[in-house]
Amino acid sequence: DIVPFVKYDARAGRFFRNDRKEVNGAYENTAVDITSNFKAVMDLENLEVGYLLFAAGSAPAYLLVKLGQPMPNKPADGKWKQGARVMMKLHKDCGGDVRETSSNAAAFLKGFDELHSLYEAGKSANPGKLPIVVLKTTMPITSGSGDKKSTNYQPVFEITGWAPRPEDLKHVAKGSAAPAQQQSAGASAPSTGSTQVGAPATKQLEPAGA
């Protein structure tokens, strides 16, 4: 019942497909680099936003709602960061199966904001279809100075076409916020980006009513 995932490593600017196999009663994970041929039908219609927690030695934790719904309250634990999650159907050349990807890395979210703006601009002309997305390139983003200077890589996506929803691409919600945890519809909600990186020229991903 676990949805397999694709991971974007912002520090390296690479996409990896995680393949999980059972060997002698135990599961092994293999990371397959699909950066050069990344292509997928993305379910941006069901994009989820909220707060994610990636802690070493623990399974990822999610507190998410569908984009357009009131944002959940941010957990008091300061380790939770704002992020996004989306499901996709990989092209046959890079796996061909249904996967999910999620991240709270500022560089990834900035690139994803720009992808979502492309989707919003084109969806009315392609009713009932989802975008075919490729990774065009990655762009280095440097922050800090001296010993704290670091470089991450923003993905630059491109929509190369539109396709009907694949039959096996069915949205599976993860870590949905309970109503008591959601803010009122009129409350201000943050975008999927982080304050560490400036907002792109295009709009930020924000729930309706923000």
Summary of the structure (lengths in Angstrom):
residues: 210
radius of gyration: 17.0
end to end distance: 34.0
largest distance: 53.1
contacts: 602
relative contact order: 0.22
helix: 15%
strand: 42%
